Amino acid sequence: MDLFIYAVLILMLLLFVGRGTSMEKRVKRLEETLRRVTEQVDLPPSSTDEELKQLVREGKDVQAVKRARKELGLSLIEAKEYIDKL
């Protein structure tokens, strides 16, 4: 009986991991699509981007990353990459 319970738990874990990976791939594709659409529409840069660029010019990269995380809801790594691309 214990073996059956362990097997079910392992199966459930594998299903959740598989779904998580699938969702991450979908989000990445959606982000890439959104980036391409934004470039084609040629939207003006947001005021947040201008503020972040100013912080970088002033040598305040850490503050720029913190601001990007707060304003854009990014993880630390995503915010650092975002600032580096500006």
Secondary structure, DSSP 8 states (H G I E B T S, - for coil): -HHHHHHHHHHHHHHHHHHHHHHHHHHHHHHHHHHHHHHHHT----HHHHHHHHHHHTT-HHHHHHHHHHHH---HHHHHHHHHH-
